[in-house]
């Protein structure tokens, strides 16, 4: 009798695990994982690196797929820890941007250090002249104000 109960419990646990894996794979659980996506196939930021101490003017470099650019540039935003925009600028393509390959970019942003909080975010936004939400994309790295 005890062996039968153990087998039933083991089967129930296995069914529960399979059920949650099925739901997770469909995206009904773990939706926060789909919000934060890995854009390493679309943009690679060479400088600054995550949690770098930054000062103004801030220079940034990297490579992004041609689809991130429009007319050779895409927007870059610097925010404080609270998400308040402190500066805006653009990354400029250094090669022909009308390609699906990676294109080198550079840019600078001048900013005033926020009066409080040492952490902020540098946000690289895919240029989206269509305004369609489905074409929006971004990549952000955390930075520290020096």
C-alpha positions in Angstrom: 0.0 0.0 0.0 2.8 2.4 0.9 4.6 1.6 -2.4 1.4 2.4 -4.3 1.1 5.8 -2.6 4.8 6.6 -3.4 4.3 5.8 -7.0 1.1 7.9 -7.2 2.9 10.9 -5.6 5.9 10.5 -7.9 3.6 10.4 -11.0 1.7 13.5 -9.7 4.9 15.4 -9.2 6.1 14.4 -12.6 2.9 15.5 -14.2 3.0 18.9 -12.4 6.6 19.5 -13.6 5.7 18.6 -17.2 2.6 20.9 -17.0 4.6 23.9 -15.7 7.4 23.3 -18.3 4.7 23.3 -21.0 3.2 26.5 -19.7 6.6 28.2 -19.3 7.6 27.2 -22.9 4.4 28.8 -24.2 5.3 32.1 -22.3 2.5 32.1 -19.8 4.9 31.9 -16.9 8.2 33.9 -16.9 6.9 36.8 -18.9 9.5 39.0 -17.3 12.1 37.0 -19.1 10.6 38.0 -22.5 10.7 41.7 -21.5 14.5 41.6 -21.0 15.9 40.2 -24.1 19.4 39.6 -25.2 20.1 41.9 -28.1 23.7 40.7 -28.7 22.7 39.6 -32.2 21.6 43.2 -32.9 23.9 45.6 -31.0 27.2 45.3 -29.2 28.4 48.2 -27.0 32.2 48.3 -26.8 32.4 51.4 -24.6 31.3 52.2 -21.9 31.0 48.7 -20.4 28.4 47.8 -17.8 28.7 49.7 -14.5 31.5 52.0 -15.8 32.1 55.2 -13.9 31.3 58.0 -16.4 31.8 61.7 -16.7 30.6 64.3 -19.2 31.1 64.4 -22.1 30.5 60.6 -22.4 31.8 58.9 -25.5 30.3 55.6 -26.6 31.3 53.1 -29.3 30.1 49.8 -30.6 28.5 47.9 -33.5 24.9 47.6 -34.5 23.0 45.9 -37.3 22.2 48.2 -40.1 18.5 47.9 -39.3 19.0 49.9 -36.1 20.0 53.0 -38.1 17.9 55.4 -40.0 19.7 57.9 -42.2 22.9 56.7 -40.5 22.1 57.2 -36.9 20.0 56.0 -33.9 19.0 57.7 -30.6 20.9 57.2 -27.4 19.4 58.3 -24.0 21.1 58.7 -20.6 18.8 58.5 -17.6 19.3 58.7 -13.8 18.5 55.8 -11.5 14.8 56.9 -11.5 14.5 56.8 -15.3 14.5 60.6 -15.7 16.2 61.6 -18.9 19.2 63.7 -18.3 20.6 63.7 -21.8 19.9 62.6 -25.3 22.1 62.2 -28.4 22.7 60.0 -31.4 25.0 57.2 -32.4 26.5 57.8 -35.9 27.3 55.0 -38.3 31.0 54.9 -39.4 30.3 52.7 -42.4 27.5 52.1 -44.9 24.5 51.5 -42.7 22.2 50.1 -45.4 23.1 46.5 -44.7 22.0 43.6 -42.5 25.6 43.3 -41.2 27.1 45.0 -38.1 28.1 48.6 -38.6 30.5 50.5 -36.3 29.0 53.5 -34.5 30.3 56.3 -32.3 28.7 59.2 -30.3 28.9 61.6 -27.5 26.5 62.9 -24.9 27.1 65.9 -22.6 25.2 65.8 -19.3 25.1 67.3 -15.8 25.6 64.8 -13.0 22.3 64.1 -11.2 22.1 65.7 -7.7 21.4 62.3 -6.1 22.0 58.7 -6.9 25.1 57.4 -8.5 23.6 54.9 -10.9 22.0 55.5 -14.3 21.3 53.9 -17.6 22.6 54.4 -21.1 19.8 53.3 -23.5 20.5 52.6 -27.2 17.3 52.8 -29.1 16.6 51.3 -32.5 15.6 54.1 -34.8 12.0 53.7 -35.7 10.8 56.3 -38.2 7.6 54.3 -38.8 6.4 54.9 -35.2 5.0 51.3 -35.2 5.4 49.7 -31.8 6.4 46.4 -33.3 9.5 48.0 -34.8 10.7 49.4 -31.4 13.7 47.9 -29.8 16.4 49.0 -27.3 19.4 47.9 -25.4 20.5 49.4 -22.1 23.5 49.2 -19.8 23.9 50.5 -16.3 26.4 53.2 -15.6 27.8 54.9 -12.5 28.2 58.7 -12.3 31.6 59.8 -11.2 
